[in-house]
């Protein structure tokens, strides 16, 4: 087992945004290095060439940062298999669809991030194709375009660990109930939404929203989504703490 502490990055590129993690404490680094090796062991325990591991949790819990961090550590670990990361945000319906389809009399665009603003059928289809050993070109999400970008992440190696991160992985809302059975294992970050509210609003502002619009979107969408997501934590295989409690 290689010691990766010296390979721990100072920053990460997450959906086209630079995230500074240089302030992580030694305790945080040790925890996430341990989580990385635990995830590697889960792949081995699955005893098959392709395995999918979920990372769920409420908005602002750090799901995408942790997933990208684990992938970066994998680059330095000389693993005998590929390590890929996919976010469910990449399965958002395009904005043109969200603007032209309505729920409760308003465009779905106003509720973007809610369970019904994703193409869950496409996500399940791609996860099934991945598990079957097919070469799959997963989409990515662009925070510059605020839209999915198709065919961005190619999973073609016969031996691949796929980490899927997202809000609704353990949910039964809408069509989401078909996703959990497709995951070999799922973590849940048990984060306090009151502690993450400002971080989520800041992320929206960085993405181009005004502060007022970002705060409104949090209260009307993100906060409600977090409430629903926290109710699904019991479906996870393991609950892990948020970074700020380490």
C-alpha positions in Angstrom: 0.0 0.0 0.0 1.6 3.2 -1.1 1.8 6.2 1.2 0.0 9.0 -0.6 0.2 11.8 2.0 2.9 13.6 -0.1 0.6 13.4 -3.1 -2.3 15.1 -1.4 -3.3 18.0 -3.7 -3.5 21.7 -2.6 -6.4 22.4 -5.0 -8.9 20.5 -7.2 -10.8 21.4 -10.4 -14.4 20.5 -9.7 -16.9 21.2 -12.6 -14.5 23.9 -14.0 -14.1 25.6 -10.6 -10.8 25.7 -8.7 -11.4 24.5 -5.1 -8.6 25.3 -2.6 -8.1 22.5 -0.1 -4.6 23.6 1.0 -6.1 24.4 4.4 -7.0 20.8 5.2 -5.7 19.8 8.5 -3.6 16.7 9.1 -6.6 15.0 10.6 -8.7 15.7 7.5 -5.9 14.5 5.2 -5.6 11.2 7.2 -9.4 10.7 7.1 -9.7 11.1 3.3 -6.6 9.0 2.6 -8.2 6.3 4.7 -11.5 6.8 2.8 -9.6 6.4 -0.4 -8.0 3.1 0.6 -11.3 1.9 2.0 -12.9 2.6 -1.4 -10.1 0.7 -3.1 -10.8 -2.2 -0.8 -14.5 -2.1 -1.7 -13.6 -2.5 -5.3 -11.6 -5.5 -4.5 -14.4 -6.9 -2.3 -16.9 -6.6 -5.2 -14.8 -9.3 -6.9 -15.7 -8.2 -10.4 -14.1 -6.0 -13.1 -16.6 -3.2 -12.9 -18.0 -1.7 -9.6 -20.1 1.4 -8.9 -19.8 3.2 -5.6 -22.2 6.0 -4.6 -21.5 9.1 -2.6 -24.7 10.7 -1.4 -25.5 13.6 0.9 -27.3 16.9 1.1 -26.5 20.0 -1.0 -23.2 21.5 0.0 -21.9 18.4 1.9 -18.8 18.2 -0.3 -19.7 15.3 -2.4 -18.2 16.5 -5.6 -15.0 17.7 -3.9 -14.5 14.4 -2.1 -15.2 12.4 -5.3 -12.6 14.4 -7.3 -10.1 14.2 -4.4 -10.3 10.4 -4.4 -9.8 10.4 -8.2 -6.7 12.6 -7.8 -5.3 10.3 -5.2 -6.0 7.3 -7.5 -3.7 8.9 -10.1 -0.8 8.6 -7.7 -1.6 5.2 -6.4 -0.7 3.1 -9.4 -3.9 1.1 -9.1 -4.5 -2.0 -11.3 -7.8 -0.6 -12.4 -9.3 2.8 -13.7 -11.0 5.2 -11.3 -13.7 7.4 -12.8 -16.1 9.9 -11.3 -19.5 10.8 -12.5 -21.9 13.4 -11.0 -25.7 13.2 -11.3 -25.7 16.9 -12.2 -24.5 15.7 -15.6 -27.9 14.1 -16.0 -29.8 17.3 -15.5 -32.2 17.8 -18.4 -30.8 20.6 -20.6 -31.9 24.1 -19.8 -34.0 24.3 -23.0 -36.0 21.3 -21.7 -36.3 22.8 -18.2 -37.6 26.1 -19.6 -40.2 24.4 -21.8 -41.6 21.9 -19.2 -43.6 22.9 -16.2 -44.5 21.7 -12.7 -47.0 23.4 -10.5 -47.4 26.1 -13.1 -43.7 27.2 -13.3 -40.9 26.1 -15.5 -38.8 23.2 -14.1 -35.8 25.6 -14.6 -36.8 27.4 -11.4 -36.5 24.1 -9.5 -33.3 22.9 -11.1 -31.7 20.4 -8.7 -35.0 18.9 -7.6 -35.5 15.2 -8.2 -37.7 15.7 -11.3 -35.1 17.9 -13.1 -32.9 14.9 -14.0 -33.0 12.3 -16.8 -32.9 9.4 -14.4 -33.7 6.9 -17.1 -30.5 7.9 -18.9 -28.4 7.6 -15.7 -29.8 4.1 -15.0 -29.2 3.1 -18.6 -25.6 4.2 -18.5 -25.0 2.5 -15.1 -26.4 -0.8 -16.5 -24.2 -0.5 -19.6 -21.2 0.2 -17.5 -21.9 -2.8 -15.2 -22.2 -5.0 -18.3 -18.7 -4.1 -19.4 -19.6 -1.8 -22.3 -17.6 1.3 -23.2 -19.7 4.2 -21.8 -19.2 7.9 -22.6 -20.7 9.5 -19.5 -21.7 13.2 -19.6 -20.2 15.9 -17.4 -21.7 19.1 -16.0 -20.4 22.5 -16.9 -20.8 25.3 -14.4 -19.8 27.7 -17.1 -22.6 26.6 -19.5 -24.9 25.5 -16.7 -25.7 22.5 -18.8 -24.6 18.9 -19.3 -21.9 18.2 -21.8 -22.4 14.8 -23.5 -19.7 12.2 -24.1 -17.2 13.8 -21.7 -16.0 10.9 -19.5 -15.1 7.7 -21.3 -15.1 4.5 -19.2 -13.7 1.9 -21.5 -11.2 -0.1 -19.4 -12.5 -3.6 -18.5 -11.4 -3.0 -14.9 -13.0 0.2 -13.6 -14.2 1.6 -10.3 -16.9 4.2 -10.9 -17.8 6.7 -8.2 -21.2 8.3 -8.7 -21.9 11.3 -6.5 -25.2 13.1 -6.1 -28.1 14.3 -4.0 -30.7 11.7 -5.0 -28.8 8.4 -5.2 -30.7 6.9 -2.3 -34.1 8.5 -3.0 -37.3 6.9 -4.1 -38.7 10.2 -5.4 -39.8 10.0 -9.0 -37.8 7.4 -10.9 -34.9 7.5 -8.5 -35.7 4.2 -6.9 -34.1 2.3 -9.8 -30.7 3.8 -9.1 -29.8 2.4 -5.6 -29.9 -1.2 -6.7 -27.3 -0.4 -9.4 -24.7 0.7 -6.8 -22.5 -1.9 -5.2 -22.0 0.3 -2.1 -23.0 3.8 -1.1 -21.5 6.3 1.4 -23.6 9.1 2.8 -22.1 12.4 4.1 -24.3 13.3 7.1 -24.0 17.1 6.8 -25.9 19.8 8.6 -27.7 21.9 6.1 -27.5 25.0 8.3 -23.8 24.7 8.3 -23.6 24.4 4.5 -26.1 27.1 3.5 -23.6 29.9 3.0 -21.3 27.6 1.1 -24.1 26.7 -1.3 -25.1 30.3 -1.8 -21.5 31.3 -2.4 -21.2 28.5 -5.1 -24.3 29.8 -6.8 -22.9 33.4 -6.8 -19.6 32.1 -8.3 -21.7 30.5 -11.0 -23.3 33.8 -12.0 -26.3 34.3 -9.8 -26.9 37.5 -7.8 -26.7 37.0 -4.0 -30.4 37.6 -3.7 -31.3 35.1 -6.4 -28.8 32.5 -4.9 -30.4 32.9 -1.5 -33.9 32.6 -2.9 -32.9 29.4 -4.8 -31.5 28.0 -1.6 -34.6 28.6 0.4 -37.0 27.4 -2.3 -35.0 24.5 -3.8 -31.6 23.5 -2.2 -32.8 23.6 1.4 -35.9 21.6 0.7 -33.8 19.1 -1.3 -31.5 18.7 1.6 -34.4 17.9 3.9 -35.5 15.1 1.6 -32.0 13.8 1.1 -31.3 13.6 4.8 -34.3 11.3 5.2 -32.5 8.7 2.9 -29.3 8.3 4.9 -30.5 5.0 6.4 -30.3 3.4 3.0 -26.5 4.0 2.8 -24.0 1.3 3.6 -21.8 3.7 5.6 -22.4 7.2 6.9 -19.3 9.5 7.0 -18.9 12.9 8.6 -18.6 16.2 6.7 -15.2 17.8 6.4 -16.0 20.5 9.0 -16.5 17.9 11.8 -13.1 16.2 11.2 
